[in-house]
Amino acid sequence: MSSDKPLPATAVPAGITDPVTQARAELKAALAAIEVKANVPKRVAEATERRVVVLRRIARRNPAGVTAAVVATAAVVGGVVWGLVRLYTR
């Protein structure tokens, strides 16, 4: 069963009969998987970008609701910071 999709870097191609080639392919896939898993800044950037797209879509549908949510979030964060500073200075 052939597919037009390219094989991900973290996958081992099927049908390799040579044990050395198989081991190399497995090592290459394992190293690629480690790189994907360990690259936290890239994963955070991708997750942030996905969230921004979702929030922009919501903002286009309901700008007043998003504005209210931003104001409420700012008030909560401001209150928490004010409370922490007040505790620290006492």
N, C-alpha and C positions, 0 to 999 in steps of 0.2 A: 504494500500500500504506500504509494508515493504521495508526498504533499508538496505544495508550492511554497509553503512556509519554510524559512531557513531554520536550521536546528539551533536552539539556544546554546550559548557558550557553556552553560552549566549541565548540558546533556551529553551523554556518550552515544555516538552513532551505533546503530545496530548492524550486525553482520560482520564485525571484525573478527577474523579467525586467528590472526597472529597474536600470541600472548604478549609480546613486547609492545606491539602497536596498541593492543587493548589496554595495557597498563599505562602507556603514555596518554591515551585518550582519557582514561579515568583520572589520572593525575591532573591533566589540563582542566577537566571539568570540575574537579575538587578545588583547584586553585581559583578558578573563575567564581565558583560559589562562595568561597571564603572572601574574595575581593568584593563581591556584591554585598555580602552580609556585613563586612567590616567597614564599608565606606559609608559611615553614618552621615557625614555632611551631605553627600549626594542623596541619600535616602530622605533626609530631612527636607532638602530642597525640592525633591519630587513630591513629597507629601504636602508641603506648603503650597506648591503650584496647583496641585489638585484641589486643595481646599479653597484657594483664591478663586479658581474657576467656578466652583460651586457657589461661593458667596457672591460673586459678581452676578451669577444667574439669578440668585434669590433677590439681590438688590435691584435688578431690573424689574422684577415682578412686584416687589413690595418695598419701595425706597423709604417710606415712612417707618415701616417696621424695623428695617435695618438701622435707620438713624436712631430710633428709640433704643435699640439693643446696644448700639455703640455708646450712646450717652449713659445708659444704665451700667455698662461694663466699666466705663471711665469713672463713674461715681463710686462703684464698688472698689475698684483698684485704688482710687484716691483715698477712700475711707480706710482701706487696709493699710496703706502707706502712712497715713496720718496717725492711725492707731499704733503702728509699730514705732514711729518716731516718738510719739507721746510716751509710750512705755519705756523706750530707751533713754529719754531725757529725764525721767523721774528717778 
